[in-house]
Structure formats: C-alpha cells, structure tokens
Amino acid sequence: MFSEGFSPRSRTVRTLMVLLTGFLVTSAVWGISRLEFHDNLERSTLDLRFRLSPTPGQADSSVVLILLDGGSMDRLPWPVPRQLYADVLALLQDWGAQVVAFDILFDLPSVYSAVEDSMFGEVASRGGTTFVMALLQREGSPIPSNAVIPSTVTGDAGLDSAWYCTPPNGMIARGSDLLSSTSDRQDPDGVFRSIRLLSGTPSGTAPSLPLAVAWMAMGRPEIQVHPHRVTIGDVSLVTGDACRLQLRFHGPAGTYRSFPLADLTAALNARAMGQPCPVDSTVFMNAIVLVGYAAPALYDLKPTPYSPQCPGVEVLATAVDNILNGDFIHKYPDRVSIAAALLVSALTALFLSSVKRISLGAMLAFLPTIALLLASFLLFRQGYWLETLWPATSGILTMLAGGIFLFSSESRRKQEIRSAFSQYLSPDVVAQVTDNPEMLVLGGDRRRMTAFFSDIKGFTGISEKLSPEELVSILNRYLTTMTDIILDTGGTVDKFEGDAIVAFWGAPIHMEDHAARACSAALRCQEAHSVMNVDLVRDGYPELVTRIGLATGDMVVGNMGSEKRFDYTIMGSTVNLGSRLEGVNKVYGTSIMVPEDTMRDAGGGFVYRELDTVRVVGQQQPVNIYQLVCRSSELADDAEASMKLYAEALELYRKGRFTEAADIFSSASDIPSAIMAERCRAMAVDPGDGSPQWSGVFNLMSK
C-alpha cells in the first residue's frame, strides 16, 4: 500500500534526490558566481569581515605618516615650497628615519626656484628616500634606470606592463637611488582592497611604492617573482592576477600614527630658535615614513573597506606593513570555494532529509551554512579569505529547493495516507499517523491491545431474501453505523469481511484505556443497531442481530505483507480468541462476550456476567468468559436479580451438581440462564464431561 513511501530504500532515494537537487543548485550558483555583480557582492562580505574584526593593535608602529592635511594647508604657503620638503626630509634623517617615501608627484619644476629642486635632490641623495612616478602605456618619458629593482622573474608572472612614465623633476629624481610607482586601480566597485606590487617595463621590473619602501627597509634583499607569488628575502607574498597583493587593513583612517606636515615645519622653526621641539622625535627613530596628501581639496582620498574616504598614503602604509610582516590576506583559490559549496550543499541536503519533520530538518539544514559563515570569519581573523557568498547561497537554495521537493512529496504522501486511512481510522488518529508515517512501516510491533470482532446472525439467509441492491444498501448502512462508532472511540478498522467487522484499539496510537474504549464501542454499536432495526422493520426488512467478541492481551500489530502491498492488521492468539468469542455468543444466547482480561483492563464502568469457563476451538488454555451487559449506571433491577441467580447456579454447575444448578438456572428469566438450564439437565442424564473427572471446563466443539 504505502511501503514505498516509508521503506528505508525510499528514504535513501529521497535523500539522493535532495542531494542531486543540491548539486544542481550548486552548479547553477557557481555559474552565477562568475558574473561581476556577484564578485562585487563577495567583496562586500569581505568589507563586512574587516569592519566586524578591526585589529588596530596589530598595525606596525614603525610605519609613520606625515600628512598634508587641511590644517597644514591653512598654515603653509601653497604650493608648498620644495625647500620646505627638503628641510623636513633632512629633519627626518636627523631623527633617524630608516626610509622616507614621498607619495607626491614632483614632475614639474618648482614654481619658486630651480635651486630648491636641486637642494631637495641633494638631501634625498643621502639615502633611504624614494619618490613616485606615474607609469604610462603610451606618450611619456622613457623609464629611467633608477626606476627598476633587481629581481628574478620566473615563468609567466602575469605582470602588468608599462612603456613610459612621468618621473619626478630631473634634479629631484637624480637624488634618489630608487623611484617607485603608485599607479594602480581600485576594484570594479570602486574600493581599494589590493595593490599591484610590480610592473614590467623595457628597463626592468618597476616596483610599487610599498614594495620599494619595504625592500629598502629590509636591506635590499633578493626579489624573486613567480606566478602568484613574490619572494622578498625570507618573506613570501601570495599574489593574485597581475601580481596584486590582497591588503589586510587593520582599521579605518587614523590607524597608523600620523603628524600634520605643519607640525614638522613648526619643529624646524623650534630647532632654529633653540626652543623645545613640539614633536616627539623618538617616534621617527628607525621609522618608515610616508609623506602624502590628506586634505580633501587635494583629491587623494580613497574608498577602503572601512571608509569611503581614506588618505591614499594610508592605503600605501597598509601595503608597506603587510609586506614587511607578511601579514596580508590569503585568498583561497576557486577549487576551495567549489569544495566548500559542495560540502555545504551536501550537508544541507543530508540534514534536511535525515529528519522526518521538514520544519525541524529545515532548522538543522541551516547549520552547514552557519558553520561556513563562522569558519570564514575565524579564517579571516587569521588572514584567510574564503568565499562565503556563493557557498552560503548554495546552502540556502539547496535548503529551499530540497524543502520544496520534500514538502511536495510529503504532502502527496500525507494525502495518500488520509485518503486510504480515513475510512479505517478516526480523524485524530489519521492526523497522528500522517505526522508520523513511520508508524506504517512494514513489520510488526508487539503490544497489549483489545481486538473487536462482529458478525450478523444468519446473514446468509437474510441476503437470499433481498435483491442485490437492497442487500448493498442495508449492508452499507449497517457498516457505516458500526464504523462511525468504532472510529469515534479511537479504534482502527482492520477489515470488512462481508458483514463482519474486524477492529482494534491501541494502535497505531498507543492508549492505556483501549479495553474500556472497546467495551464502550461494543455497547454503542448494539444501541445504534437497535435504533436501526426499528427503521428496517418499518421499511419491511428483517431485523439484524449482531454478535460481538472482544479480547484483550498481547498481539502483533503492523503492516503485514510485501513491500508492494500490505495491510495494517493484528495477529496472535489473543486475536484468535476474540474471533472465537464472537461465535461463542450463539452458544449462550448473548450479544457481547469478553474474556477475563478485557473485563479487568476495562475497569469498573461496566457490568459483566460470568458465563462459563470454556476451551475454545484451536486453543488448549481454558478461558473464563463474560457477558458485557451494560454500563454500570444502566443496570435494571430484574437483570441484576437474574444475574445473581445465574451466579449461584454457575457455582453448583462447576461442582457437578447439575440437577440443582438446572433448577436455579430455570428460575432466572433470560436466555443465557435457559440455555444453561437445558445443558445441566442433559448433563445430569448423560454425565459426559460431568463424569467424576469433571473440571468445570466446557469444551466447545465448533467455532
């Protein structure tokens, strides 16, 4: 029936289907991730990681900035005389600065005097100074020899190439043993997150300003350029395309210690006048100093992950720090992102399909994505960039797509369950079975329950007197009435066999009061049957007499059959006993018969009459049988009197005093007493089982 929906094999198939869905979703998302807009979104997640975990304490304190900010522009002449820059450079050298880099393009002669250009170059020639130049693809000056750096390039390092440049003024350029470049570009979304380290030129390999500064600060070690890696002495830098280094920003603007240029000129004036220095000169001992613009009017503010406006020289300072300390962002290659996406998608699918409740599975399915986000954040804290957007999107979309698939299949299966079992189970039980379909897996469960068997007396003879249409009409009316009562009391209809009904209480929903429910249902069936008989007689049909047998005890309940087709049914000796007791009713003229276990488990809400001790066909163990008379509150006085007489006679009967028992049975005014009186008279004449070996157990010879 529903074995395919609940078998382990089917569960495995569903899991594989969800996994396949996850794989298809991951493939689709991977294709989308190749588009530029997705890259911009991923870079935004990188910015978020920066902002969530600033590390200003890790910024190299030896990197110091001299800024031409708005305040300095107010206090200094404009353009700033190059003589002033020369004096500041000399002051920094006197204070012990290790390297000084000017992020200012001095490509034009001084507007004040050529002498100051010459003096600026002379001070720079004392060592440890670099000036910047702009690299060009066309139309510029040839690239000078002091604009290249000794390096070994192996393989296709993917360097950008430049053919010309805009170098500093010749007198200034001659004073520096190394020129460097700040020609660079931001990411497609306009944010600076990486920097180009080297460029290929006809003269050799031209360094960027950060690389040139770091190289000089490290003592000018050997440089080797490999595809996706640059080695400077003992420091190995992992690079991306075009020899770009992914920067690790430690914080927003102001992370590195800085001084306004005007403060340095004030220090010059104080020294000339013999006054205390307004600047802490010890900061510059062995420092790496970068001089650049910070005033908005000078248009050198760059967007970074922390701020839309950060002085460009501070971006360069970040790069210098990263190179010196090997503290940059390692971006995992695409294959790692693909593996992460597949793993997240697979785990999402497994979590989603491993739990029977889709809502709980959906909650668990979030765990792989959450774990990915947490792992990516922790890795970022260690300097590693693991793509999160498309692996996380794969996990979420796998959950959504897999959830839709499972929900649709679950809804379809639940509808099948409702359609099939609504005829056999009460609505409450159907709802619970629908929510817990594992109750219907192939196999049996041993539990204590109560079985119900009913049959119409002489139904074969009745059916011969009716047309097929009349027979079907009456039978449907009868079965509907009986079934409604069974379902209303929480019972399960096992099967219909012609006019017979097999039902049980206690499965698939466990219930402690299954015996009481069965007894109540049996009495209600007889009451409804009596009402129905009035209508049948009025319509010219014969009355129907129903016999019911109940039995309580251990039995096996479950889906019996094959994986292709099975029935939810009950089996066991207790079930056989219930079936036998339904037929035993005709021996004693009763309508509802129960064994002692049913009477005991049902409790005190009902009235029973002990009828006899019998051995039914097919079972060796004697059974005390009882007539279920009525509810405790409904016992009539005449019925109670007859029951007392029956009990007295039954005691004599069991002692083999059949004549005395027959007399007392005869004084009671009901059918079971009359039947027992006749049996006692016969046994008084022909002892049979009433011989000296009489055990008080009556052996039934037929079903």
N, C-alpha and C positions, 0 to 999 in steps of 0.2 A: 504494500500500500504506500507507505511513506519511507521505506527503508533507504531509498536513495538520498532523501533529504537529511537523514540523520546518521548514516553509517560513517565509520572512520574514513573509508575511502572517499566518500563525498566531501567530508570536511577537508581532506587533503586536496581534493580537486578545487574546492573553493579557495583554499589558501594559495594554490598555484595560480588560480585566476587573478587573485588580488596582486600577487607578485608580478604577474605578467602586466597587469594594469599599471603597477608602479614602474616597471621597466619602460613601458611605452610613454608614460608621463615624463619620466626622467629624460628619455631621448628627445621628447618634444621640447622640454625646458632647456636642455643643452643646446638645441638649435637656436632657441630664442636668445640664449645667453651669449651667442656670438655677435649679436647686434649691439651697436654703440650705446643705445639708450640703457641697455642692461649693464654695460660696463660703468656707465655714469652712476647708476643706482648702487652698484657694488662699491664704487669709490666712496659714495655717501656713507655706506656702512662702515668703511674704513675710518672716515672722519668721525663717525659716532664713537668708534672704539677709542680714537685719540681723546675725544672730549670726556669719555667716561673714565679714562685712566691716565690723567696727566702725571708726568714724572719730573717736575722741575728740579727736584733734588739730584737727579742723575745728569743734569746738564754740566758739561765740563767747565769748571770755574776758571780755567786758564784762557778761555775764549772771552775777549772783552770787546765791546763796541764803542766807537766814537761816532756820534750821530750829529749830522747837520739837521737839527730839528727846527720847528717854528720859532722857538725861543732864541736859538742861535742866530737865525736869520734876522731877528729883530735887533740883536746886539752886535752883529758883524756887518761889515760892508758887503755889498753884493754887486758883481760876483765876488766871491771870497778870494782875496789875493793868494796867489800860489806861494808867495813868500810866507804867508801865514801857515799854509800846509807844510812848507819846508821846515818852519820853526817847530811846529807840532811834531813832525816826524823826528827832528833832532831831539826834542824833549823826550819822546817815547824811547828813542835809542839810549838816551842817557839814563832813563829809568830801568833799562834792562829788558825791553820788549824783545821777544825772540823773533817774531815775524810781524811785519806790518803790511796790510793789503789795503789798497785804495779801490773801493768799488765806485769809482768816479772816472768818467772817460775824459781825459785831458787831451783830446785830439786836436784842439785848436790852440794857436799861440795865446799867450797871456794878453789880456786887454790892457794891462798896466805897463809891463816891460818884459822884454825878452830876457833880461838879466835874471828875473825871478824864476823863469823856466830853467835856466842854466843852474841856478843855485839849488832848485828843487831836485834836479837830476844829480847834482853833486852830493847832496845829503843822502839820496837814495842809494848812491853807489857804495855807501859804507856797509851795505849788506842787509839781507833779510827783508827786502822790500819787493813787492810785486804790484804792478799796475795792470789795469784791464784794457782789453781791446775788444772790438766787435768783429766777429768773424762773418764773412760775406761769401755768397755763392758767385757773385759777379760784381764787376766795377768797384774796385778798391785798390789799395796799395798791396804790393807783394807782402807775403807773410815773412817777417824778419826772423833771423836765426835764433834770437833770444826769446822767441815765442813758441819754441818747441821744447820737449822734455825728453831726455834719454829713456827709451823704452823698447821692449821687445814685444812685437805683435805676432801672435801665433794663430794660424788658421783665419777663418773669416770672423773677425771680432765684431762685425756689424757697426763700425764707427761711421758716424755722420762725417761728411767731407766738406771742406771749405777751401776756396781758392784764393780768396783775398781777405783783407782785413782793414779796419780803421784803427791804426795803432795810436798810442799817445804821441804828443809832440816829440819830435826827434830828440831834443835836448833832454827831455824827461825820460824818454824810452832808453836812451843810452846809459842812464844812470842805474837802470835796473837790470840785474842779470837774468830775470825771467819775467815775461809777460804772460798774462792768462786771460781767459775769456769768461764773460758772463752771458754770452749769447745762449739763450735757452728758450724753452717754450713750456707753457703750462699744459695740464691735461685737457682733453676736449671740453670738459665742463668749466674750464677757466681757473681751476685751482692748481697751485704749485704743490706737488707731492713728491716729485723726483727731480733729479738733476743729472745733466749729462756730464760725465767725468772727462772724456777725451774726445778729440775730433781729429780726423785725418786731414793733413794738408800736404801740398807739394814739398814743404820744407821738413816735414816730420809730424810727429804726434803733438798736437797742441792741447795743453791742459786747461781745465776749467779753473776758475779762481780757487774754489775749495780744495781741489786736488793739488794745485800748485802750493797753496799755503801749507797743507798737511805734509806734502813732500819735503818742503824746506824745514818744517818743524821736526820732521822725523830724521833729519840728517841726510836728505837726498839719497835714499836707498834705491836699489834697482826696481824698476817697474816692469811687470810682465802683463800683457793684455791677452786674454783668452776669450773665446766665445762665452759670454755670460759670466765672466769673472775677471777681475783686475787684482793683481797682487802687488802690494807696495811693501817691500821688505817682508816682515812677518805678518802683515795684515792682509787678509784675503777678503775682497769685496764681491759679493754676488750681485750681478747686474742683470738688467732686463735687456730688451731690444735697444739698439743704438747706444750701448754702453751706459745705460741710465741706472743710477742708484736710487732705490726707494728710500726716502728720508724718514727717519724716526724723530718726529717732533716731540720735544719734552714738555711743551706748554705753549701758551699764547705769546703774543708780543710782550717783550719785557722779561722773558725767561732768562736771557743772558744779561750779565751786568753791563751797563752802558753809562756813558758820560756824554753830555752835550759838548759839541765842539767849542762852544763859547767858554765852557769851564776850563778847557785846556789852554785857551788863549789867556784866560784870567790867571792860570798857573804860570804862564810865561811872564805876564806882567808882574806877578808877585815875586817871581825869582829875580827879575831885573831890578826890582825896587828893594830887594832884601827882606821881603815880608814872608810870613808863613804861607805855605802852599795850600790853597783851598781844595786840592785834590789829593786823595790818598795815593801817593806814588807807589807804594808797595804792591798795589793791585797789578801793576804792569810788569813786575819782575818775572821774566821768563814767560810773559803772556803772549798770546796770539791776538793781535789787534786788527780789527776790521773797521775801516772808515767808510761811511756811506751816508746816504740821504735818509731822513725820516720825516721831513716836512711834506704834508700833502701837496703843497704847491710844486714840489719837485717831481711828482709823478713816478715815484719808485715804491709804491705800496702794493704788495702782492696778496692775493687771497690764499689762505692756508687752511688746513683742516680746523684750526682753532678760531680763525678770524678772517673776515673779508678784507681787512686792511692790516697788513703786517709789513714793516720795512723790508725791502728786498735784501738788504745787507744781513738781516737776521735770518732769512732763509739760507743765505750763504754760510752764516755762522753755524746753523744746524748741520749743514753738509760737512763743514770742517770737523765739527765734533764727532759726527758719525764715522768719518773716515779715520780720524785719529784713534778712536776707541773701538773700531769695528762694530759699532752699535747702530746698525741700520735695520730696515725692515726686510726680512727674507720672505719673498712671495713664493708660495708653493706653486709648482708647475700645474698645468691643466690636468695631468693624469691623476694628481692627488685630489683635485676638485671632483673629477669624474668618479673616482673611487668613493669619495665621501658622499656624493649624491646617491650613488647606487646603494651604498650601505644604509644611509638614512631611509631611502625609499623601501629597501627590502625589510629593514627592521620595522618601519611603519606598517607595512603590509602584514608582517607576521604578528605584530601586536594587535592590529585591527581584527585579524581573522582568528586569533587564538582564544578570544573571549566570546562567550555565547551572546552576551548582551552588547549590541552595537554601541550604545551610549558609553558603556564602560570601555569597550575596545577603542572608541574614538579618543577617550581621555588618555589611555595608555599610548595610543598612536602618536600623541604629541611628544612623548618622551624622547624619541630619537632626535627630533628637531630641536627640542630644548637642550639636549645633550650636545648637539652640534654647535648651537649658539654659545653655550657655556665653554665648550672646548675651544672654539675660535677666539673667544675673549681671553681665556687663560693663555692660549698660544700667543696672542698678540702681546700680552704682558711680557712675554719672553722674546718678543721681536719677530714673530712669525705671522704672516698674513695668509690665512686660509679663507678662500672664498666661501661666503656664507649664503649669499642671496639665492643663487640658483640651487644649491643643495637643499637649503631650507624650503625653497619654493617647491622642489621636487617632493619633499616630505609632506608638505601641506596639501599639495594637489593629489598626491597618492592617497592621503587620508580621505580627501573629499571624493575622489573618483572611486576608490575602493569602498568607501562608506556608501556611496550611491549604489554601487553594484551589490553590496551585501544587503543594503536596505531593501532594494527591489526584490532580490531573491528571497530575503527573509519575509517580506510582505507577501510574496507569492506563496511561500510555503505555509505561512500562517493562515492565509486564505484557504489553502487546501485542507489544513487541519480543521479550521472552523466548519468548512463545508462538509467534511467527512464525519466529524465527531459531534456536530450539533444535534444529530439525530440520536446519539447514544449517550451523551454526557450533558449535565446541566450547564447553563451558560457560565457560571462561576468556575466550574471545573475546566470547561473548554478554554476559558481565559488563561487559567494557570498552565494548562498543557501547551497552549500557544506560546506563552512566555518561556516555557521550559520544555522544549521539544525533545530533549534527551530522555524524558520520561518514556518516550515511544521507541527507543532503540530496540533492535532485535535482541531478544533474550528475556529471561525471566527473573523475577525478584521474589524471594520467599518472605511472606509477611502474614500476620494474623488478620483475617478479614471475615466478612459474612457473605455467603452466597445465597441467591434467590432463584427459585425455580417455580414456574407457574404453568398450569395446563387447564384447558376447558374440558369438563367431564362430557364424554360422549360426543365430542366434536365431529367425529367422522359421520356418525348417524345424522347429526344436525345438518351437516354440509350436503348430505344426499337429498335433503328435503328443500334445499334452496337453489335458486338459479345461480350461475357463476357471478353475475352482477350483484345479486343480493348478498352472496357469501362474502365477496370482496368488501362491500360496503360495511357490513356488520363487523367483519374482522378488522378493518382499518379503524373503525370507531372504537372497538374494544382495545386494540393495541395502542392507539393514541392515548386513550384514557389511562391505561396502566403505565405507559411510558412517561407521561407527563408527571405522574406521582413519583415514579422512581427518580426521575431527573430532579424534581423539586426537593427531594430529600437528600440530594447529593450522590445518588447512585450512578452506576455506569451500566448501560445496557450492553451486554455481551453479544447477544444474537437473538434473532427470532427464528424459531423452527416451526413453521405453520402457525398454529395458535399458541404455541409455547413461547415463554419468555425466559431468558437466562440473564441475570443481572448480578451485580455485586457492589458492596460498599467497602471503602478502604483503599481504593486505588483508582486512578493514578495518584490522587491526592490522599495522603495519609490522614486518617481521622480516628480518634480514640473511641468515639461512640458509634462505630459502624453497626454494631448489633442492635442498638436502640433505634437507629435510623431505619434499619431493615424491618424491624418489627412494626414501627410506625407506618412504613410504606405498605406493608402487607395488610394491616388493618384498614388503611385508607383505600387500598385497591378494592377490598371487599365491600366497603361502604359505597364507593363510586360504582361498583359493579351492581349493587342492589338498586341504586338510582337508575342506572342504565337499563336494568331488566324491566322496570316499570314502563319505560318508553318502548322497549322491544315488544312487550306483551300488548301494549296499546296499539302498536303498529301491526300486530298479527304474527309476530315472530316468537319462537320459543325462548324461554329463559335460558341464560347461560350460567352454569355453576363452575366456579374456578377453584382449583385446589392449589395451595402454595406450600412449598417446602423451603425451610431456611436451615442453614448450617454454618456454624462459626468455628474457626480454627485456622491452623497454618495451611497455606496453599501457595502455589506459584502463580504469579500474575505477570503478564508481559506480552510482548509480540511474539507469537509462535508461528513459524512457517519458514519461508525462504526470504532472501533479500529482495526478491522481486515482488513477492506478495506474502502478507502475513496478516494475522488477526490479533487484536488485543483481547486476550481471553484469560481464563483461570483454569488451573489443573490441580489435581491432587485428590487424596482420599476424602477430605472434607467436602470437596465439590461433589464427589460421587454420592456422599451421604445426603447432601441437600437434594440431589436429584431423586434419590430413593425415597426420601421422606415425602416429597410431593406425591408420589404414587401411593405411599402408605396411608395417606389421608382416606382413601376409599375403603381401606380395611376397617377403619374406626369411625367412618362417617363424619370426619372433621373437614375443615376447610384450610386451616393453617397449622402446620406441625413444625416443631422446632426441637433440637436436641438440648441436652442439659447445658452445654457450653454457651449456646445462644441465650438461654434463659438467664444464666449467671452474668454474662457480659452486658446484657441489655439493661440490667438494673431493676429497680423496684417500681417502675412506672407502668407495669403491665400485669395482667392476671393470666396465670397459666394453670392448666390442669394436667397433672401427671397421668399419662395414659397407660404406659406399659414399659417393660424392658424387652427389647426385641433384638434380633440379629438379622440385619437386612441382607438381601441377596448380594453376594460379592464381597462381604466383609465378615470377619470372624469375631471381631470385638463387639460384645453386646452394647446397646445404646439405650439410655433412658430417654423416652420420647414424651413430649408435652404438647398439649393443645394450647395455642395462643388464643385466649378467649376474647379479651378486650383490654382497654386501658383501665388502670386502677380506679379511676373515678367513674367508670361506666358500668360496674358490675351490678346486675339486678339481683334481688333477694332470692327469687326462685332458682336462678342459675347458681347462686352461691350454695343453696341448700342441696342441689343436685351434685355439685362438686364435692361436698362433704360426704355424701353417701357413697359417691364413686371412690373416694379415698379410702373409706372403711372397707368397701368390697375389694378394692385392689390389694389391700394388705392380706385379706383372707385368701384371695386368689394366689398370691405369691407363696402362701404357706401350703397350697394344695388343697384347701378346704373349699372345693368348687361349689358344692351344693349351697353352703351358707353364703358364699360370695354371690351366687346367682340370685338368691332371694333379695339381697340388698341391692344389687345392680338393677333388679326389676322394679324396685320401689322408686328409683330415680326416673325422672321424666325427660330424658333426652336420648338422642340417637346413639352416642358412644356407649352409654350405660346399657341400652337394649342389646347392642351388638356383643358387649362383654358378657351379658347375662346368658345369651344364647350360646356363647363359646363355653362358658362354665358348665352349663347343663350337658353339652356334648362331652366335655372332658370328664364330667362325673360318671358318665356311662362308659366311655372309652378313654381310659387314662391317657393313652398316647404319651405326650410329654408330661402328663400328670402322674407318671409312674413314681415309684419311690425315689427315682433319680431326678425328679422334677427340680429344676434350678431356678424357676421363676422367670426364665428367659424364653420368650416365644419366638420360634424360628419362622420367618416369613419365607414362603415358598415361591413368590413371584414378585416382580418389580412393581 
